Amino acid sequence: MNTQFKLEKLELNCISITDEGCAALASAFNSNLRELDLSRNQIGDSGVTEISSLLRNSQTLQILRLSDCSISEEVYKALSSALRSNPSHLIELDLTENDPGESGVKQLSDLLQDPNCKLKTLRFLGPAADEGCQYVTGIVGKNPLLLRELDLSKHKLGDRGVNQISALLQDKHCTLNTLM
């Protein structure tokens, strides 16, 4: 990619990119890129693996949107590992409409516990994530994080989840100002 070209925001949502397109994107990654939106593309696990390799090296990417990208539970480990290896830059991560499953939620929770994690906005949901969301709310409440927005919409948290959210909001370390 031309290094004189200062692309900072790249929105490629809903344009039928697959894992092959992610590989091409990874090879042409711009070091100035601050926002990348690949939402509503079928990039799948191999595409996210390509993006994960970019996350390990990027010093500028602040916003990553991978909503509805056919990401399975297995790839959350690679994504979380990449973010833990280079955690200080990303402030917003959108993984809505993917299915993290319980192990994916655990990976995200572990990421949130990293003292170097600078995420301020985390959006995720999926059919199997309901129980795991309760775990995340507990983590947020126990750690003085910078997290400002947590989207748990469309989850069946039940009474237990509502009690955890109530305790979270009362915790003096909680910095959330938006809880959905």
C-alpha positions as CSV (number, residue, x, y, z in Angstrom):
1,M,0.0,0.0,0.0
2,N,1.2,3.5,-0.8
3,T,2.7,4.8,2.5
4,Q,1.8,8.4,1.5
5,F,-1.8,7.5,1.5
6,K,-3.1,8.3,5.0
7,L,-6.3,6.1,5.2
8,E,-7.6,6.3,8.8
9,K,-11.1,4.8,8.4
10,L,-12.1,1.8,6.3
11,E,-15.7,0.7,6.2
12,L,-16.3,-2.4,4.2
13,N,-19.5,-3.6,5.8
14,C,-21.9,-5.8,3.9
15,I,-20.0,-6.0,0.6
16,S,-19.5,-9.8,0.4
17,I,-15.9,-10.0,1.6
18,T,-14.8,-13.5,2.6
19,D,-11.6,-14.8,4.2
20,E,-9.8,-14.4,0.9
21,G,-10.6,-10.6,1.0
22,C,-9.3,-10.5,4.5
23,A,-6.0,-12.0,3.4
24,A,-5.7,-9.3,0.7
25,L,-6.6,-6.6,3.2
26,A,-4.0,-8.0,5.7
27,S,-1.2,-7.7,3.1
28,A,-2.2,-4.1,2.3
29,F,-2.8,-2.9,5.9
30,N,-2.3,0.8,6.4
31,S,-0.3,1.7,9.4
32,N,-2.4,4.8,9.9
33,L,-5.7,2.9,10.0
34,R,-7.7,3.8,13.2
35,E,-11.1,2.2,12.4
36,L,-11.9,-1.0,10.5
37,D,-15.4,-2.1,9.9
38,L,-15.9,-5.5,8.2
39,S,-19.4,-6.1,9.6
40,R,-22.0,-8.2,7.8
41,N,-19.4,-10.1,5.7
42,Q,-18.9,-13.8,5.8
43,I,-15.2,-13.6,6.7
44,G,-15.5,-16.5,9.1
45,D,-12.8,-17.9,11.3
46,S,-10.0,-17.8,8.8
47,G,-10.7,-14.2,8.0
48,V,-10.7,-13.2,11.6
49,T,-7.4,-15.1,12.0
50,E,-6.0,-12.8,9.3
51,I,-7.3,-9.8,11.1
52,S,-5.8,-11.1,14.4
53,S,-2.4,-11.1,12.9
54,L,-2.9,-7.4,12.1
55,L,-4.0,-6.7,15.6
56,R,-0.7,-8.1,16.9
57,N,1.2,-5.4,15.1
58,S,-1.0,-2.4,14.8
59,Q,-0.3,0.6,17.0
60,T,-3.1,2.8,15.6
61,L,-6.2,0.7,15.2
62,Q,-8.7,1.9,17.8
63,I,-12.1,0.6,16.6
64,L,-12.7,-2.9,15.2
65,R,-16.2,-3.9,14.1
66,L,-16.8,-7.6,13.2
67,S,-20.5,-7.8,13.7
68,D,-22.3,-10.6,11.9
69,C,-19.1,-12.1,10.4
70,S,-19.8,-15.8,11.0
71,I,-17.2,-16.0,13.7
72,S,-17.3,-19.3,15.7
73,E,-16.4,-20.0,19.3
74,E,-13.0,-21.4,18.4
75,V,-11.6,-18.2,16.8
76,Y,-12.2,-16.1,19.9
77,K,-9.1,-17.6,21.5
78,A,-6.9,-16.3,18.6
79,L,-8.6,-12.9,18.6
80,S,-8.3,-12.5,22.4
81,S,-4.6,-13.7,22.2
82,A,-3.9,-11.0,19.6
83,L,-5.5,-8.3,21.7
84,R,-3.6,-9.4,24.8
85,S,-0.3,-9.4,22.9
86,N,-1.0,-5.8,21.9
87,P,-3.7,-4.5,24.2
88,S,-3.0,-0.8,24.6
89,H,-4.6,0.6,21.4
90,L,-8.0,-0.9,20.8
91,I,-10.8,1.0,22.6
92,E,-13.9,-0.4,20.8
93,L,-14.6,-4.0,19.8
94,D,-17.9,-5.0,18.2
95,L,-18.6,-8.7,17.9
96,T,-22.4,-8.7,17.9
97,E,-24.3,-11.3,16.0
98,N,-21.5,-13.8,16.3
99,D,-21.7,-16.8,18.6
100,P,-18.9,-16.7,21.2
101,G,-20.2,-19.6,23.2
102,E,-19.0,-20.0,26.7
103,S,-15.3,-20.4,25.9
104,G,-15.4,-17.3,23.7
105,V,-17.0,-15.3,26.5
106,K,-14.3,-16.7,28.8
107,Q,-11.6,-15.4,26.4
108,L,-13.2,-12.0,26.4
109,S,-13.5,-12.0,30.1
110,D,-9.8,-12.9,30.4
111,L,-9.0,-10.0,28.1
112,L,-11.0,-7.6,30.3
113,Q,-8.9,-8.7,33.3
114,D,-5.7,-7.7,31.6
115,P,-4.5,-4.5,33.3
116,N,-3.2,-3.2,29.9
117,C,-6.6,-3.7,28.2
118,K,-7.9,-0.2,27.2
119,L,-11.3,-1.3,25.8
120,K,-14.0,1.2,26.5
121,T,-16.7,-0.3,24.4
122,L,-17.4,-4.1,24.1
123,R,-20.4,-5.3,22.1
124,F,-21.1,-9.0,21.8
125,L,-24.0,-11.4,21.8
126,G,-24.9,-14.7,20.4
127,P,-27.3,-17.5,21.0
128,A,-25.0,-19.4,23.4
129,A,-23.6,-16.4,25.2
130,D,-26.4,-15.7,27.7
131,E,-24.9,-17.6,30.7
132,G,-21.4,-16.3,29.9
133,C,-22.6,-12.7,30.0
134,Q,-23.2,-13.1,33.7
135,Y,-19.5,-14.0,34.1
136,V,-18.5,-10.8,32.2
137,T,-20.7,-8.6,34.4
138,G,-19.0,-10.1,37.4
139,I,-15.5,-9.4,35.9
140,V,-16.4,-5.8,35.1
141,G,-17.6,-5.2,38.6
142,K,-14.5,-6.7,40.3
143,N,-11.9,-4.8,38.3
144,P,-11.3,-1.1,38.0
145,L,-11.5,-1.1,34.2
146,L,-11.8,1.7,31.7
147,L,-14.8,0.0,30.1
148,R,-17.5,2.6,29.5
149,E,-20.0,0.7,27.4
150,L,-21.1,-2.9,27.6
151,D,-23.8,-4.3,25.3
152,L,-25.6,-7.3,26.7
153,S,-28.8,-6.7,24.8
154,K,-30.8,-9.7,23.6
155,H,-29.4,-11.9,26.4
156,K,-31.6,-13.9,28.8
157,L,-29.8,-12.8,31.9
158,G,-32.7,-13.7,34.2
159,D,-32.9,-12.8,37.9
160,R,-29.3,-13.8,38.6
161,G,-28.0,-11.6,35.7
162,V,-30.1,-8.7,36.8
163,N,-28.8,-9.0,40.4
164,Q,-25.2,-9.1,39.0
165,I,-25.9,-6.0,36.9
166,S,-27.3,-4.2,39.9
167,A,-24.3,-5.1,42.0
168,L,-22.1,-4.0,39.1
169,L,-23.7,-0.6,38.9
170,Q,-23.3,-0.1,42.7
171,D,-19.6,-1.0,42.6
172,K,-17.4,2.1,43.2
173,H,-14.8,0.8,40.6
174,C,-17.4,0.4,37.9
175,T,-16.8,3.0,35.1
176,L,-19.7,2.0,32.9
177,N,-21.9,4.9,31.6
178,T,-23.8,2.8,29.1
179,L,-25.2,-0.6,29.7
180,M,-27.4,-2.1,27.0
